[in-house]
Amino acid sequence: MTTHTTETSPVIPLPANAARALTVLGALITIASAFLAWTWTSAFPGDLTVYGYPASLQMLTIVGGALTLLLAATGYGIRGLGWLNPSGGNNPTLIAAFGALATTLFTLIAITVELGGLANLEPGGYVAAAGVILAFIGALGLPLDRKPVEDQPRWNWFLAVIIGVGPYALYRHIRLGRREGKLPKARTLPAWAEILLIAATFAIGLFVVTYGIDTDDKEPQLFFAYLLIVAFVAAALSTSGLVERISAIIGKHRQVTLIATAAAAIAFPFIQQSGDTYTLIAVNILIFATVALGLNVVVGLAGLLDLGYVAFLGVGAYAAALVSGSTASAFGIHLPFWAAVIVGALASLIFGVVIGAPTLRLRGDYLAIVTLGFGEIFRIAMGNLDGTSGPDITNGPNGIPNIPHLELFGWNFGESHTVGGIVLGAYANYYFLMLLVMAVVVLVFARAGNSRIGRAWVAIREDETAAEAMGINGFKVKLIAFALGATLAGLAGTVQAHVNSTVVPENYVFAGPVPPNSAFLLAAVILGGMGTIRGPILGAALLFLIPAKLAFLQDYQLLAFGIALILLMRFRPEGLIANKRAQLEYHDDTADQAPTDLATAKAGA
């Protein structure tokens, strides 16, 4: 029988007080090292040569060291720090120390490799390495909540090769577990304090997101280190129970949360100091995330594997381009934007019904193959409608260029505007427009998912045969999901056409170096968490930002993507942000305990 309890024991046998003191000392040294020079030359991106003024990479080390220090200090019972670690365990301290170790050592190794040897490290680099190693060793000496050996899976050599034998062996040896039971009840805060906490949470979230988007594309080391520290900080705070406690407060004040979300999203363009460069990235993330939410209706709720979904985005984009006054349009029509949106959404809806009606009687892999074929047929057809291979409608491989900028109520989206003394570039206009479009898509998804038809989708996803036996018209329900998902993609496509000012067939492939494409849209849904709202948004943001910031991954994008999916399936199969149903399916322990309970009942009888 497999047990699901945890045992409390350190990895390194040290007295608890000595281990905690060593962790605190290492964290203090780590923080202090960031105020020293790590290298002697500014040839390494970020200029780590200045004393007394930490550079961006050193600031990430400070974050890891500070969090390790605070989490370790909670063990001393310091008043007020208990909020940071409601669980009272030492696992969050170890995770934070590991994050500081990984981020700092990555930076030092990058300096050594790029500049050509350890001689390029200044004493501050060695101090930083000593600090993070001491903190990590001290954290390993703290009493940890660990899974019993028999609770672990068998050795997987394939997975060990993928992530590295050393890290995987360390993971198996430490075997971190979770404390069972609910978190201890915290002292109830006044309503105004909870509202301030929500505001602070969203302000920190806005800063973290902005920091990642605004990293210089010429400094991939900074963005990679940023990803490392954010991942470890999120894991540490989640393990500590702080995320769960804040989530409960956020759920208690839904109206305040909506206002804070809107305020944080609207504030993004106003805090951009470098013009429209990074606002364009934010616009593309919103487009990608909006389309991913539409695909989430089809895949996440209805359970239909669609591998050609990006074609519906293309249908909306081409339809809007043909009626928006482009000089290359075969129709010579210039409709107002609201009409172009309706045309794009309706065109995608019609294509969704036309494609779905004859194919949705298929299931599983057969449906996936048909939708993959539809996506390729759309791309090839758009390339052949050039007046030579077919009618002159889409200008063939050259696409439809010169799509004019939008103009709503006298507001030209192609011009800069000054609001409150702050100059907003052209892409800020499209950013606000995409916020509105995403709000509409989120509202539609939430309402549909919680409706009667949404429950029918979930029933079809779980077991189509059983759902039909209970009276659900499977074909009709799936066709509605397909049509709704296509409509939402077409809605985003109309905005994308105006943002890019051109539409070409190469933008709508199954897999390619530049998202959105069908493979990455599906990955965004799976990575983020199927059937949720926040999951695909987070997945889309990660899958757009990582290729954009780490240019050297362009040639190895699919390889990195495959490795990421393998790790996700192993460690978090329900996605980064999973709904409760998925968490129960993948992490429910009652199934393993049921045979024992049955045997006990029989023995008692």
C-alpha positions as CSV (number, residue, x, y, z in Angstrom):
1,M,0.0,0.0,0.0
2,T,1.2,3.5,-0.8
3,T,1.1,6.0,2.0
4,H,0.5,9.7,1.6
5,T,1.8,11.0,4.9
6,T,4.9,13.1,5.3
7,E,7.8,12.8,7.7
8,T,9.8,15.6,9.2
9,S,13.6,15.3,8.8
10,P,16.5,17.3,7.5
11,V,18.6,16.3,4.5
12,I,21.8,17.2,6.3
13,P,22.0,16.3,10.0
14,L,22.6,19.6,11.6
15,P,21.1,21.0,14.9
16,A,18.0,23.0,13.9
17,N,19.3,26.2,15.5
18,A,22.6,26.0,13.8
19,A,21.0,25.3,10.5
20,R,18.7,28.2,10.8
21,A,21.6,30.5,11.8
22,L,23.6,29.3,8.8
23,T,20.7,30.0,6.5
24,V,20.3,33.5,7.8
25,L,24.0,34.2,7.6
26,G,24.2,32.9,4.0
27,A,21.2,35.0,3.0
28,L,22.8,38.1,4.6
29,I,26.0,37.5,2.7
30,T,24.1,37.0,-0.5
31,I,22.3,40.3,-0.1
32,A,25.6,42.1,0.7
33,S,27.4,40.6,-2.3
34,A,25.0,42.3,-4.6
35,F,26.6,45.6,-3.6
36,L,30.0,44.5,-4.8
37,A,31.4,44.2,-8.3
38,W,31.1,40.7,-9.8
39,T,33.3,41.3,-12.8
40,W,35.8,43.9,-13.9
41,T,34.6,44.7,-17.4
42,S,31.3,46.1,-18.7
43,A,31.5,43.8,-21.7
44,F,29.1,41.5,-19.9
45,P,25.5,42.7,-20.3
46,G,24.2,44.6,-17.3
47,D,27.4,46.2,-16.1
48,L,28.2,44.3,-12.9
49,T,31.3,46.4,-12.3
50,V,29.8,49.0,-10.0
51,Y,30.3,49.0,-6.2
52,G,27.4,50.1,-4.0
53,Y,24.8,50.1,-6.8
54,P,23.4,46.6,-7.7
55,A,22.7,46.0,-11.4
56,S,19.6,44.2,-12.7
57,L,21.0,40.7,-12.4
58,Q,22.2,41.5,-8.9
59,M,18.8,42.8,-7.9
60,L,17.4,39.3,-8.7
61,T,20.0,37.8,-6.3
62,I,18.8,40.3,-3.7
63,V,15.2,39.1,-4.1
64,G,16.2,35.5,-3.6
65,G,18.4,36.3,-0.6
66,A,15.8,38.5,1.0
67,L,13.0,36.0,0.7
68,T,15.3,33.3,2.1
69,L,16.2,35.5,5.0
70,L,12.6,36.4,5.8
71,L,11.3,32.8,5.5
72,A,14.2,31.5,7.7
73,A,13.5,34.2,10.2
74,T,9.9,33.1,10.6
75,G,11.3,30.2,12.6
76,Y,12.4,32.6,15.3
77,G,8.8,33.5,16.0
78,I,9.3,37.2,15.0
79,R,6.0,39.0,15.3
80,G,4.4,39.8,12.0
81,L,6.5,37.4,9.9
82,G,4.1,34.6,10.4
83,W,1.9,36.0,7.6
84,L,4.7,35.2,5.2
85,N,4.8,31.5,6.1
86,P,1.3,30.4,7.3
87,S,2.2,26.7,7.0
88,G,5.0,27.0,9.6
89,G,7.2,24.6,7.7
90,N,10.8,24.9,6.4
91,N,10.2,23.7,2.9
92,P,9.5,27.3,1.6
93,T,12.9,28.4,3.0
94,L,14.7,25.6,1.1
95,I,12.9,26.4,-2.2
96,A,13.8,30.1,-1.8
97,A,17.4,29.3,-1.0
98,F,17.5,27.0,-4.0
99,G,16.1,29.8,-6.2
100,A,18.8,32.2,-5.0
101,L,21.4,29.5,-5.6
102,A,20.2,28.8,-9.1
103,T,19.9,32.5,-10.1
104,T,23.3,33.5,-8.7
105,L,25.2,30.6,-10.0
106,F,23.7,31.0,-13.5
107,T,24.9,34.6,-13.6
108,L,28.4,33.7,-12.5
109,I,28.6,30.8,-14.9
110,A,27.4,33.1,-17.7
111,I,30.1,35.6,-16.8
112,T,32.7,32.9,-16.9
113,V,31.6,31.4,-20.2
114,E,31.0,34.7,-22.1
115,L,34.2,36.4,-20.9
116,G,36.4,33.4,-21.0
117,G,37.3,32.1,-17.6
118,L,37.1,32.5,-13.8
119,A,39.7,35.2,-14.0
120,N,36.9,37.6,-15.1
121,L,35.2,37.2,-11.7
122,E,35.8,39.9,-9.1
123,P,35.7,39.1,-5.4
124,G,32.1,40.0,-5.2
125,G,31.2,37.1,-7.4
126,Y,33.0,34.7,-5.1
127,V,31.2,36.2,-2.1
128,A,27.9,35.8,-3.8
129,A,28.7,32.1,-4.5
130,A,29.7,31.5,-0.9
131,G,26.6,33.2,0.4
132,V,24.0,31.2,-1.7
133,I,25.8,27.9,-1.0
134,L,25.9,28.6,2.8
135,A,22.2,29.5,2.7
136,F,21.3,26.4,0.7
137,I,23.3,24.1,3.0
138,G,21.7,25.7,6.1
139,A,18.2,25.2,4.5
140,L,19.0,21.5,3.9
141,G,19.8,21.2,7.6
142,L,16.3,22.4,8.7
143,P,13.6,19.9,9.5
144,L,11.7,19.4,6.2
145,D,8.4,17.9,5.4
146,R,9.4,15.0,3.2
147,K,7.6,12.1,1.4
148,P,8.5,8.6,2.6
149,V,10.8,6.7,0.2
150,E,8.0,4.3,-0.8
151,D,5.9,7.3,-1.9
152,Q,8.4,8.1,-4.7
153,P,8.1,6.9,-8.3
154,R,10.7,4.5,-9.7
155,W,14.0,5.9,-11.1
156,N,13.3,7.3,-14.6
157,W,16.5,7.5,-16.6
158,F,14.8,9.3,-19.5
159,L,13.6,12.1,-17.2
160,A,17.0,12.2,-15.6
161,V,18.7,12.8,-18.9
162,I,16.1,15.5,-19.8
163,I,16.6,17.7,-16.7
164,G,20.1,16.5,-15.7
165,V,21.1,13.6,-13.5
166,G,22.3,15.8,-10.7
167,P,19.1,17.9,-10.3
168,Y,16.9,14.9,-10.6
169,A,18.9,12.9,-8.1
170,L,18.7,15.8,-5.7
171,Y,15.0,16.0,-6.2
172,R,14.6,12.3,-5.4
173,H,16.8,12.6,-2.4
174,I,15.0,15.6,-0.8
175,R,11.5,14.3,-1.6
176,L,9.7,17.4,-0.4
177,G,6.1,16.8,0.6
178,R,3.1,18.9,1.9
179,R,1.7,19.2,5.3
180,E,-1.7,17.8,5.5
181,G,-4.7,19.6,6.8
182,K,-5.8,23.2,6.6
183,L,-3.6,26.2,7.3
184,P,-3.8,27.6,10.8
185,K,-6.4,30.3,11.1
186,A,-4.9,33.7,10.8
187,R,-6.0,36.8,12.7
188,T,-8.9,38.4,10.9
189,L,-7.8,41.7,9.3
190,P,-10.0,44.8,9.1
191,A,-11.7,45.2,5.7
192,W,-9.5,48.3,4.9
193,A,-6.4,46.2,5.6
194,E,-7.5,43.4,3.3
195,I,-8.3,45.9,0.5
196,L,-4.8,47.4,1.0
197,L,-3.3,43.9,0.8
198,I,-5.2,43.2,-2.5
199,A,-3.9,46.6,-3.9
200,A,-0.3,45.8,-2.8
201,T,-0.6,42.3,-4.4
202,F,-1.7,43.6,-7.7
203,A,0.9,46.4,-7.6
204,I,3.7,43.9,-7.0
205,G,2.2,41.7,-9.8
206,L,2.2,44.7,-12.2
207,F,5.9,45.4,-11.3
208,V,6.9,41.8,-11.8
209,V,5.2,41.5,-15.2
210,T,6.5,44.9,-16.4
211,Y,10.0,44.0,-15.3
212,G,9.9,40.8,-17.5
213,I,8.4,42.5,-20.5
214,D,10.8,45.5,-20.3
215,T,14.0,43.4,-20.1
216,D,16.3,44.3,-23.0
217,D,16.2,41.7,-25.9
218,K,20.0,42.0,-26.0
219,E,20.3,40.7,-22.5
220,P,18.9,37.1,-22.6
221,Q,20.9,36.3,-19.4
222,L,18.7,38.8,-17.5
223,F,15.5,37.4,-18.7
224,F,16.5,33.8,-18.1
225,A,17.6,34.7,-14.5
226,Y,14.3,36.5,-14.1
227,L,12.4,33.4,-15.1
228,L,14.4,31.4,-12.6
229,I,13.8,33.6,-9.6
230,V,10.1,34.2,-10.4
231,A,9.5,30.4,-10.7
232,F,11.2,29.7,-7.4
233,V,9.6,32.6,-5.5
234,A,6.2,31.5,-6.7
235,A,6.9,28.0,-5.6
236,A,8.1,29.1,-2.2
237,L,5.2,31.4,-1.5
238,S,2.7,28.7,-2.7
239,T,4.3,26.1,-0.5
240,S,4.3,28.5,2.5
241,G,0.5,28.9,2.1
242,L,0.7,32.6,1.5
243,V,-0.8,32.3,-2.0
244,E,-3.7,30.3,-0.6
245,R,-4.4,32.9,2.1
246,I,-4.2,35.8,-0.3
247,S,-6.5,34.0,-2.7
248,A,-9.1,33.6,0.0
249,I,-9.0,37.3,0.7
250,I,-9.2,38.1,-3.0
251,G,-12.2,35.8,-3.3
252,K,-13.8,37.6,-0.4
253,H,-13.6,41.0,-2.1
254,R,-14.5,40.2,-5.7
255,Q,-15.5,43.8,-6.7
256,V,-12.3,45.2,-5.3
257,T,-10.3,42.5,-7.1
258,L,-12.0,43.4,-10.4
259,I,-11.2,47.1,-9.9
260,A,-7.6,46.2,-9.0
261,T,-7.2,44.0,-12.0
262,A,-8.5,46.7,-14.3
263,A,-6.3,49.4,-12.7
264,A,-3.2,47.3,-13.0
265,A,-3.9,46.5,-16.6
266,I,-4.7,50.1,-17.6
267,A,-1.6,51.4,-15.8
268,F,0.9,49.3,-17.9
269,P,1.3,51.8,-20.8
270,F,1.6,54.7,-18.4
271,I,4.7,53.3,-16.7
272,Q,6.6,52.6,-19.9
273,Q,9.6,54.8,-20.2
274,S,11.0,53.5,-23.5
275,G,8.0,54.3,-25.8
276,D,6.1,51.7,-27.7
277,T,8.7,49.0,-27.9
278,Y,7.4,46.9,-25.1
279,T,3.8,48.0,-25.4
280,L,3.8,46.2,-28.7
281,I,4.9,43.0,-26.9
282,A,2.0,43.4,-24.5
283,V,-0.4,43.9,-27.3
284,N,0.7,40.7,-29.0
285,I,0.5,38.8,-25.7
286,L,-3.1,40.0,-25.3
287,I,-3.9,38.8,-28.8
288,F,-2.2,35.5,-28.2
289,A,-4.0,35.1,-24.8
290,T,-7.4,36.0,-26.3
291,V,-7.1,33.4,-29.0
292,A,-5.9,30.8,-26.4
293,L,-9.0,31.5,-24.4
294,G,-11.1,30.8,-27.5
295,L,-9.3,27.5,-28.0
296,N,-9.8,26.8,-24.3
297,V,-13.6,26.6,-25.0
298,V,-12.9,23.8,-27.6
299,V,-10.1,21.9,-25.8
300,G,-10.5,22.8,-22.2
301,L,-14.2,22.7,-21.8
302,A,-15.5,20.4,-24.6
303,G,-12.4,18.2,-24.8
304,L,-12.1,18.5,-28.7
305,L,-8.5,18.3,-29.9
306,D,-8.2,21.1,-32.6
307,L,-4.8,21.3,-34.3
308,G,-5.9,23.9,-36.9
309,Y,-7.4,26.5,-34.6
310,V,-5.1,29.3,-35.8
311,A,-6.9,29.2,-39.2
312,F,-10.0,30.8,-37.5
313,L,-7.7,33.7,-36.4
314,G,-6.6,34.0,-40.0
315,V,-10.2,34.0,-41.3
316,G,-11.1,36.9,-39.0
317,A,-7.9,38.8,-39.9
318,Y,-8.4,38.3,-43.7
319,A,-12.1,39.2,-43.5
320,A,-11.3,42.4,-41.6
321,A,-8.4,43.3,-44.0
322,L,-10.6,43.0,-47.0
323,V,-13.3,45.4,-45.7
324,S,-11.1,47.9,-43.8
325,G,-10.0,50.0,-46.8
326,S,-6.6,48.4,-47.6
327,T,-5.2,49.6,-51.0
328,A,-4.6,45.9,-51.8
329,S,-8.1,44.8,-51.1
330,A,-10.0,43.2,-54.0
331,F,-13.3,44.6,-52.8
332,G,-12.3,48.3,-52.2
333,I,-14.6,48.5,-49.2
334,H,-13.8,50.7,-46.1
335,L,-16.2,49.8,-43.3
336,P,-16.0,51.3,-39.8
337,F,-14.3,49.2,-37.2
338,W,-17.4,48.0,-35.5
339,A,-18.6,46.6,-38.8
340,A,-15.3,45.1,-39.6
341,V,-15.3,43.3,-36.2
342,I,-18.8,41.9,-37.0
343,V,-17.6,40.8,-40.4
344,G,-14.5,39.0,-39.0
345,A,-16.4,37.3,-36.2
346,L,-19.2,36.2,-38.5
347,A,-16.8,34.9,-41.1
348,S,-15.0,32.8,-38.5
349,L,-18.3,31.6,-37.1
350,I,-19.5,30.5,-40.6
351,F,-16.2,28.7,-41.2
352,G,-16.4,27.1,-37.8
353,V,-19.9,25.7,-38.5
354,V,-19.0,24.7,-42.1
355,I,-15.9,22.8,-40.9
356,G,-17.4,21.5,-37.7
357,A,-20.7,20.1,-39.1
358,P,-19.2,17.3,-41.2
359,T,-16.2,16.5,-38.9
360,L,-17.4,16.7,-35.3
361,R,-18.9,13.2,-35.5
362,L,-15.3,12.1,-35.4
363,R,-13.5,11.6,-32.1
364,G,-10.0,11.8,-30.6
365,D,-7.1,11.5,-33.0
366,Y,-9.3,11.4,-36.1
367,L,-10.8,14.8,-35.3
368,A,-7.3,16.2,-34.6
369,I,-6.1,15.0,-38.0
370,V,-9.0,16.6,-39.8
371,T,-8.6,20.0,-38.0
372,L,-4.9,19.9,-38.8
373,G,-5.8,19.4,-42.4
374,F,-8.2,22.3,-42.3
375,G,-5.5,24.6,-41.0
376,E,-3.1,23.7,-43.7
377,I,-5.8,24.0,-46.4
378,F,-6.7,27.5,-45.2
379,R,-3.0,28.6,-45.4
380,I,-2.5,27.1,-48.9
381,A,-5.8,28.5,-50.1
382,M,-4.9,32.0,-49.0
383,G,-1.6,31.7,-50.9
384,N,-3.3,30.5,-54.1
385,L,-6.0,33.2,-54.3
386,D,-3.7,35.5,-56.2
387,G,-5.3,35.8,-59.7
388,T,-3.0,33.1,-61.2
389,S,-3.7,29.9,-59.2
390,G,-7.2,31.0,-58.3
391,P,-9.4,34.2,-58.1
392,D,-7.6,37.4,-57.2
393,I,-8.9,37.9,-53.6
394,T,-6.1,37.7,-51.1
395,N,-3.1,38.8,-53.2
396,G,-1.6,35.4,-52.7
397,P,1.7,35.0,-50.8
398,N,2.1,38.8,-50.7
399,G,-0.9,39.1,-48.5
400,I,-2.9,42.2,-47.9
401,P,-0.7,45.2,-46.9
402,N,-1.4,48.8,-46.0
403,I,-4.3,48.1,-43.7
404,P,-5.1,51.6,-42.3
405,H,-5.1,52.4,-38.6
406,L,-8.4,52.5,-36.8
407,E,-10.2,55.6,-36.0
408,L,-12.9,55.6,-33.4
409,F,-14.8,58.7,-32.3
410,G,-12.1,60.9,-33.8
411,W,-9.3,59.0,-32.0
412,N,-6.7,57.9,-34.5
413,F,-5.0,54.7,-33.3
414,G,-2.0,55.3,-35.4
415,E,-1.0,58.5,-33.6
416,S,0.5,59.3,-30.2
417,H,-1.7,61.0,-27.6
418,T,-1.0,62.8,-24.4
419,V,-3.1,61.7,-21.4
420,G,-2.5,63.3,-18.0
421,G,0.8,64.7,-19.2
422,I,2.1,61.3,-20.3
423,V,2.6,60.6,-24.0
424,L,1.1,57.3,-25.1
425,G,2.3,55.8,-28.4
426,A,0.2,54.2,-31.1
427,Y,0.4,50.7,-29.7
428,A,-0.9,51.9,-26.4
429,N,-4.2,52.6,-28.3
430,Y,-4.3,49.0,-29.5
431,Y,-3.4,47.8,-26.1
432,F,-6.5,49.4,-24.6
433,L,-8.6,48.0,-27.4
434,M,-7.3,44.5,-26.8
435,L,-8.0,44.9,-23.1
436,L,-11.6,45.5,-24.0
437,V,-11.7,42.6,-26.4
438,M,-10.1,40.3,-23.8
439,A,-12.7,41.5,-21.2
440,V,-15.5,40.5,-23.6
441,V,-13.9,37.1,-24.3
442,V,-13.4,36.4,-20.5
443,L,-17.0,37.4,-19.8
444,V,-18.2,35.1,-22.6
445,F,-16.0,32.2,-21.5
446,A,-17.1,32.6,-17.8
447,R,-20.8,32.8,-18.6
448,A,-20.6,29.9,-21.1
449,G,-18.6,27.7,-18.8
450,N,-21.0,28.2,-15.9
451,S,-24.1,27.7,-18.0
452,R,-26.1,24.6,-18.8
453,I,-24.3,24.3,-22.1
454,G,-21.0,24.6,-20.3
455,R,-21.9,21.7,-18.0
456,A,-22.8,19.7,-21.1
457,W,-19.4,20.5,-22.6
458,V,-17.7,19.2,-19.4
459,A,-19.8,16.0,-19.5
460,I,-18.9,15.5,-23.2
461,R,-15.2,16.0,-22.3
462,E,-15.3,13.5,-19.4
463,D,-17.2,10.7,-21.2
464,E,-19.1,11.4,-24.4
465,T,-20.9,8.1,-24.5
466,A,-22.2,8.5,-20.9
467,A,-23.2,12.1,-21.6
468,E,-25.2,11.0,-24.7
469,A,-26.8,8.2,-22.7
470,M,-28.0,10.9,-20.2
471,G,-29.8,12.8,-23.0
472,I,-27.1,15.3,-24.2
473,N,-27.0,15.8,-27.9
474,G,-23.3,15.4,-28.3
475,F,-23.0,16.6,-31.9
476,K,-25.0,19.8,-31.3
477,V,-23.1,20.6,-28.1
478,K,-19.7,20.1,-29.8
479,L,-20.8,22.2,-32.8
480,I,-21.7,25.1,-30.5
481,A,-18.3,24.9,-28.8
482,F,-16.5,24.8,-32.1
483,A,-18.5,27.8,-33.4
484,L,-18.0,29.8,-30.3
485,G,-14.3,29.2,-30.2
486,A,-14.0,30.1,-33.9
487,T,-16.0,33.4,-33.3
488,L,-13.7,34.4,-30.4
489,A,-10.6,33.8,-32.5
490,G,-12.1,35.8,-35.4
491,L,-12.7,38.7,-33.0
492,A,-9.0,38.8,-32.0
493,G,-8.0,38.4,-35.7
494,T,-9.7,41.6,-36.7
495,V,-7.6,43.6,-34.2
496,Q,-4.4,41.7,-35.2
497,A,-4.9,42.7,-38.8
498,H,-4.9,46.4,-37.8
499,V,-2.0,46.1,-35.4
500,N,0.3,44.4,-37.9
501,S,-1.1,46.5,-40.8
502,T,-0.7,43.5,-43.1
503,V,-2.0,39.9,-43.3
504,V,0.1,37.1,-45.0
505,P,-0.5,33.3,-45.1
506,E,2.7,32.5,-43.3
507,N,1.3,33.9,-40.1
508,Y,-1.1,31.0,-39.8
509,V,0.9,27.8,-39.7
510,F,0.6,24.8,-37.5
511,A,4.1,25.4,-35.9
512,G,6.6,28.1,-36.5
513,P,9.1,30.4,-34.7
514,V,6.6,33.2,-34.2
515,P,3.4,32.7,-32.2
516,P,0.5,32.5,-32.4
517,N,0.3,29.2,-34.3
518,S,-1.8,26.2,-33.6
519,A,0.9,24.2,-31.7
520,F,1.7,27.1,-29.4
521,L,-1.9,28.0,-28.9
522,L,-2.6,24.4,-27.8
523,A,0.5,24.5,-25.6
524,A,-0.6,27.7,-23.9
525,V,-3.9,26.0,-22.9
526,I,-2.2,22.9,-21.7
527,L,0.6,24.7,-19.9
528,G,-1.6,27.2,-18.2
529,G,-4.4,24.8,-17.2
530,M,-7.3,23.6,-19.3
531,G,-10.8,24.8,-18.5
532,T,-9.6,27.9,-16.5
533,I,-9.4,31.6,-17.4
534,R,-6.1,32.6,-15.8
535,G,-4.3,29.5,-17.0
536,P,-4.3,30.1,-20.8
537,I,-3.5,33.8,-20.2
538,L,-0.4,32.9,-18.2
539,G,0.5,30.1,-20.7
540,A,0.2,32.5,-23.6
541,A,2.3,35.2,-21.9
542,L,5.1,32.7,-21.1
543,L,5.1,31.1,-24.6
544,F,5.2,34.5,-26.3
545,L,7.7,36.2,-24.0
546,I,10.2,33.3,-23.8
547,P,10.9,33.1,-27.6
548,A,10.8,36.9,-27.9
549,K,13.4,37.4,-25.2
550,L,15.6,34.4,-25.7
551,A,16.5,34.8,-29.4
552,F,19.0,32.0,-29.2
553,L,16.2,29.5,-28.7
554,Q,14.7,30.2,-32.1
555,D,16.4,27.2,-33.8
556,Y,15.6,24.9,-30.8
557,Q,12.2,26.2,-30.0
558,L,10.3,23.0,-30.6
559,L,13.0,21.0,-28.7
560,A,12.7,23.3,-25.7
561,F,8.9,23.2,-26.0
562,G,9.0,19.4,-25.9
563,I,11.2,19.3,-22.9
564,A,9.0,21.7,-21.1
565,L,5.9,19.6,-21.8
566,I,7.7,16.4,-20.5
567,L,8.6,18.2,-17.3
568,L,5.1,19.6,-17.0
569,M,3.5,16.2,-17.4
570,R,5.8,14.7,-14.8
571,F,5.6,17.4,-12.1
572,R,2.3,19.2,-12.7
573,P,0.1,17.4,-15.2
574,E,-2.9,19.6,-14.4
575,G,-1.2,22.8,-15.6
576,L,0.2,25.8,-13.8
577,I,-3.2,27.1,-12.8
578,A,-5.6,24.2,-12.6
579,N,-9.2,24.0,-11.7
580,K,-10.4,22.0,-8.8
581,R,-11.6,19.1,-10.9
582,A,-8.2,18.6,-12.5
583,Q,-6.4,18.8,-9.2
584,L,-8.7,16.1,-7.8
585,E,-8.1,13.9,-10.8
586,Y,-4.3,14.1,-10.6
587,H,-3.8,14.4,-6.9
588,D,-6.7,12.8,-5.1
589,D,-5.4,10.2,-2.6
590,T,-8.7,8.6,-1.9
591,A,-8.4,6.1,-4.8
592,D,-5.3,4.6,-3.2
593,Q,-6.9,4.4,0.2
594,A,-10.2,2.9,-1.0
595,P,-8.9,-0.8,-1.1
596,T,-7.6,-0.4,2.5
597,D,-10.9,1.0,3.7
598,L,-12.8,-1.8,2.0
599,A,-10.6,-4.4,3.6
600,T,-11.1,-2.8,7.0
601,A,-14.8,-2.8,6.5
602,K,-14.9,-6.5,5.6
603,A,-12.7,-7.4,8.6
604,G,-15.0,-5.4,10.9
605,A,-18.0,-7.2,9.5
